[in-house]
Amino acid sequence: MIVVTGAAGFIGSCLVQKLNEQNHHQLILVDEFSHSAKNRNLDGKRFTLKIHRDIFLAWFSKNATTVDFIFHLGARTDTTEKNSQIFDDLNVNYSKAIWHICSAYNIPLVYASSAATYGLGELGYEDDHNIVPKLAPLNPYGVSKNDFDKWVLQQTEQPPYWIGLKFFNVYGPNEYHKGRMASVVFHAFRQIQATGSMKLFRSHKPDVADGQQSRDFIYVKDVIDVGYFFYNAIHRAENGLYNLGTGQARPFLDLVKTTFEAMSLAPDISFIDTPADIRDTYQYFTQATMDKLLQAGYATPFHTLEEGVKDYVQQYLMRNLYF
């Protein structure tokens, strides 16, 4: 059986769909399952069992011999949350417990790290293990993800095969429930749909023009393809941390213009101040270095921003559909 934690969430539910499409139906889905809108991400999907995250570790300890592989995607992902204890409990200690069980029972593990570990990018965006202890994330979420990465790299007892994926800016279907944490594409679509226009954050740096703040945006379908690649590359890919972006930063202005185009509307874009509560920790540029993934043998081209946004808007958002 394959375990997917965070299975009702954005990336987790898309991965479940991918696994179903590849004829994997013996799945154990782990999540909190109290959010009705979030649970709709699992409608129509095939699986063996749902387990609440609060009792999963006990279940896993007793049933580890029945588990063949685990995708650990469950985490608290709210970058505006300031309570570090929440992140310590859910993102660090919970992940350590899963790691220990996987190590004891020789269960392969793919887990979600984050590009938030890179902070302002002072050390670049290389998925090099040597820089992990030196990284300075900008918020408790990023700190928790980096704390776990640091801990992992110190362990002598390990799963037989493990991969940590540093997700960059993921967008795509099944994020209806995410509220403020949903992608810019989602918010742009909703705002354009409601008002016919879009407001972007103004740049607060003199050397960056309004709308030219740039991120490495990656379509969720590419993310789950990479996850499935590592499932199939067991013992062939080298254990370690891997960036998961496209390797190409694109300005927010390009993203929003592409959203207007996908909706067959002329762009109407204005700028507002970045909210004060996130201004000091706002990233103006991210771009994944992707050499390591390519060297591991991944050869499928990523969606361009234009291709991904068009598919997301026209096939899902405009039709209110799930993946």
N, C-alpha and C positions, 0 to 999 in steps of 0.2 A: 504493500500500500504506500501511497504518497501522501504526506502531510503538507498542507498549505496553511500557515498561520496568517492572520489578517485577511482571511479568505473572502470576507464580505466587502472588503475595502476596494479602492480604485484599482490598484495594480493586481492585488490578490485575486479579485473576481475575474479580471481579464486573463490571468494565468490559468484559472480553473477552466475557463472557456477554451483556451489553447490546449490544455491537457485533454479535455473532452474531445476536441476535434482530432486529436492524435490517438483516440480510442483508450484513454485512461479514464476509467470510471470508478475505480477503487480508490477513492480519495477521502481523506479525513480533513474536514474543514474546521479550522479553529478561529474563533473571533468572539466578540462580546455579544453580538446578535440581539441587541435591544433597540437598535435604530431601524425603524420600519423602512425609511427611505433607502438606507444603506443595504438592507436585506434584499431589496428588489434587484440588486446586482446579481443575485444568485438564482433568480427566477429561471426555470427551464434547464438549469445545469444538473448534471448527474454526479452523484457522490455516494459514499457509503454511510458517513456519519458526520454530524455536526457536534463539536465539543466546545463548551464555553471556555474561554481562555483561563478563567480562574481555577478550573479543575483539570486543565489539559496536562500540566506537569505531572500530576499524580497519575493520570491515565497513561502518559508517555512512559513513566518509570515502570509501570506494570506491563505495558504492551509493546515495549520497544522492539522485541524480537519479531513483531509483525510488520514493522515499518521498514520500507526499503530506501526511502529518500525523504528529506524534508526541505521545503522551501519556507524559510522563516522570514515572512514579510510583515508580520504584525509589529506595530510600534505606535507610540504617541508621536504624531508628526506636526503638531501645532507649533510653528516657529515663534509665535507671539506668547506662548505659555512661559511664565517666569519661574514656576515652582520646580526647582531642580529635582526634588524628591520624586515627583511623578515620573520624570525621565529615568532616574536611577532605578526605580522599581520596574518600569515597563520596558525600557530600552536597554538597560545594562544588566541588571540582576536576572531578569527573566531570560534574557539571551544567554547569559552564562549558564543557567540551569539547562537550557536546551543543548548547549555546547557539551556540557559534561555528560549528558545522557548519550548524545551522538558519539562521543569519544569512547564511552564505556561499551557501547554496543556496535561500534563500527558502522555507523549510519552516515552516509554522505549528506552534506549540508550546504545549501546555498542560502545566504542571508542578505538582507537589505542594509547596506550602509548608505551614505549620502554625500553629495557634493557639498553639503553644508559644512562638512568637516574642514574644507579648505579656507574658510573664513573669507577674508578680502582677497585671497589669492596672492598674498605676499611671497609665498614660496612656489607659486605656479600651481598647475593642476595635473601634476604627474602622479600616477598611481604607483609610486615608488614607496616601498615599505620603510625606507630609511627616513623619509620626511614625516611620517605619521606622528612620532612623539613631539615634533616641533610645530605642528599645526595649531592655529589659534582660531577656533570656531567663534562665531559672533553671537550665538544664543545658546540657551540650555539644551535645546534639541540637538544642535550641531555638536555641542560638547559631549552629550550622551553617546552619540554615534561614534565620535572619535575615541571616547573612553573605551568603548567595547572593542573597536579596531585595535587600539593599543594593547588591551588585555589579551586579545586573540593572538597577537604576534609574540607575546611572551610565553605562550603555553607550550609545554613539551608534550602533554597529552592532547591529542587532536583527533578529530574524525579522520577516517582514511582519505577523505576527499572533501575539501571545503573551499568555498568561493564567497567572497564578500563583494557585492556589487554597489558601487558608488553612483547612485542615481543622480543625474543632473535634473533639468527642468522638464518633468514628464507631463504631457497633456494627452487627453483622449477620452473615449467613452467610459462611462461608469463612475464619473466624479460628481454626479448630480448632488450628492449628499454632503460635499466637502465644505460648503459655505465659503468663508473668507479664504480658506486654504486651497480652493479650486484654482485651476490654471488660469492664466491671463486670457487664453482663447475662450474658455467657458464664460468668464466675466465679460469679455468683449462681446460675445454673441448675445448674452442676455441684455447688456446695456444698449447695444445697437437695435436689438429687437424691440426694446421698450421705448427708446428715444430717437432712434435714427442716427445717433452720434455716439462717440466714444471719448472718454476722458482718460488720458494717460498721466502718470506721475511726471512732474517737471524735474529736470535735472538740477541738482543742487551743487554740481561741480562745474567750475568755469570752463574746464577743458572737455566737457561732454555736452553736446547739444541735446535739447529736449527730445525725447523719444529715441535717442541713440544709446541708451542703456542697453546692454547686450547680454544675452544668456545663451547657453547651449540648450536649445529646446529639442526634446526627443519624443517622438510619438510612442504611445504606450504599446502599440502593436510591435514596434521594434524592441522594446524592453522585454516583452514576454518571449519574443523569438530568441533573444540572447539568453534568457533564463532557461528556455528549453534546449538551446544549444549546449549549455553547461550540464544539463541533465544527461544528454547523450554523449557528452565528452568526458564522462566519468573516468578518472585515472589517466586520461590523455592530456587534459589541460592541467597546467601547474597550479597547485593550491595557492591561494592568495587573494589580494584585493585587486579589483578591476574597475576602472572607470566605465560608466555606461551613459554616454552622451553621443552626439553625432560627430564631435570633433570640429564643429563649425558654429561659432557664436553668431547670432543674428539679432539685430535691434528690435526692440518692442514695436517700433513704428512699422517695420516690415511685417511683423506678426499681425498687427491690427489691420493694416491695409489688405493683407491676404484674407482676413476674416470678412471684411467688407466685400471683397471680390467674390468669395465663396457664397455670400448671401445675395450676389448680383446687385450691390448697392455702391454708390459713389462714396468715397471716404469723407467723413466729417469728424475730424479729430481735434481736440483741444487739450490743454494741459492744466493740471492742478498740483498743488504742493504735495509732496510725499508726506503721509501722516507722521506726526512727530514721534509716535511710539515705535516706529520702525526705521526712522531716517538714519540713525547712527549705525545701524547694522544692515543697511541696504547695500546689496551687491550691485555694482555697476557693470561687471564683466565676469562671465564664467565661460570656460571653454575646455572641454575634456581633451586630454591627450589620449588617443585611442590605439597607440601602437601595440600595447600589451594584449588587448583583445584580438587584434588582427594576427599577432604572432601566435595566439592560442588556436588559430584556425578558423575564426569567424569570418566569413566572406560574403554574407548577404548585404547588399547595399541598404543603407538606411533611407527612410522616406525623407525627401527634402521638406523644408518647412511648408512650402506651397502645397505639396502633395498631402502631407499629414493634416494640415488645417482643412483643406478642401474635403478630404474623406471624413474627418471628424464632424465638420459643420453640416455637410450635405447628407451624410448617411446616418448620423446619430442625432445631433442637436436639433436640426430642422424637422426631424421626424420623431423626436422624443423617444428614441430607441436606445437599448442597451446592447453591449457586446457580449 
